[in-house]
Amino acid sequence: MNKWMKIALSEATSGMLANDGGPFGAVIVKNGEIIASAHNEVLKTKDPTAHAEINAIRIASKVLDSFELSGCTLYTTCMPCPMCLGAIFWARIETVYYGATEHDAARGGFDDHHFYEMMDDTKGGINLKQIDHEVNVKLFDKWLQKNDREVY
């Protein structure tokens, strides 16, 4: 078994047994060193975003003092959900190794597969409606006028 995935599996197991959340663990590695390891803490924190990957990204960002984690590799026990994939993209993590699939997560009672289906077609998705565009778009004009803005 891959040594980093073994640590992710251990994280998932300990979090699950402690009833912190579902059976998910993640490890972020850079230059052959563990930067962060975490497990799902949705139940413990009552935070629906406290997935293993998100928690590991938050820890790694603090450790590296950066919102940008390029050069890091993520190992996770399950295919990342759409939310976690978004965070992975924003963090600029280039390589992700995963164990179980979204179908395996669905078998365990998790909605990952359903969320992927909602992204692929129009049935059952979130009803997105644009309002007040004229006012809100001006935020980007103000942003572009800021001399001290830091693009991420």
VENGI-V602002 format. One record per helix or strand of 2 or more residues. SS is the DSSP state (H for helix, E for strand). FROM is the first residue (numbers start at 1). LEN is the number of residues. If there is no record, write none. Layout:
ss=SS from=FROM len=LEN
ss=SS from=FROM len=LEN
//
This chain:
ss=H from=3 len=15
ss=E from=25 len=6
ss=E from=33 len=7
ss=H from=42 len=4
ss=H from=52 len=13
ss=E from=72 len=7
ss=H from=82 len=10
ss=E from=95 len=6
ss=H from=102 len=6
ss=H from=112 len=9
ss=H from=133 len=4
ss=H from=138 len=8
//
